[in-house]
Amino acid sequence: MDNSQSALFDLAEPENTPLYEAQDFPFYHGAQYLAEHGFIADDWVPVLRPLDLKLRAIAIDLAARSSSGEHLLPAPNVMLRALQIPLAKVKVVAIGQDPYPTVGHAIGLAFAAEASVRPLPRSLANIYKELESDCGIERAAHADLSSWHTQGVLLLNQALSVSAGNAGAHLKIGWTEVIEAVVAALNERATPPVALLWGKHAQKMAPLMDRMPQLASAHPSPLSASRGFFGSKPFSKINRLLTESGEQPIDWKIPEV
């Protein structure tokens, strides 16, 4: 999500703000702990272990923010959910900015939201519109993209947390180093995944993905979708690239829940 989209969300003051301590963030305990408890796939451990101190510092920072009254999103146990896909099985990496800042929306996957969220986030509604135009797939009624995630689509935000009602609030708290390490590991694979870069903020990461096939366009936000996102046909292009590299294409249809 781009900072310019703040006005597209319900930014009402959240109620019942949860209070977290540093130990409540699973990554406070390090990469090995994350893998042993199912928060990330095992093959991410060598990537994240050198960042154990950074992850602990982020957890301490987030706990301090929580104690000062910030409503942190999403819940600590899903902040690293995207990395439950094994490094070796990532087929596509789609770069977002940060989680939706509306309480009840963020689920730890970029562009996705809880299945119960209505109306759909506007960027996601435009993604579904382009998917229908590109592949003839009927627009889904819900916002949960777990079916893409389980097929190897890494829906990765550049910050893995946000303050409710304050889009972009955590972009400079240390997540950048973590995300760059993740992207570098993907870029170094023998067969790198396809990079999906929607919007200028995501496209800043292009130099770190120099070995990946890259698909870049405008962001699907209502503020920019008509300036190059619509008609970009990313889904069929991704499947063509995957097929050409001997990979199974993605089934983009969102199942009902």
Salt bridges, closest charged atoms under 4 A:
ASP61 OD1 - ARG65 NE 2.87
GLU70 OE2 - ARG65 NH1 3.07
GLU70 OE1 - HIS170 NE2 3.09
GLU132 OE1 - ARG139 NE 2.67
GLU177 OE1 - LYS54 NZ 3.74
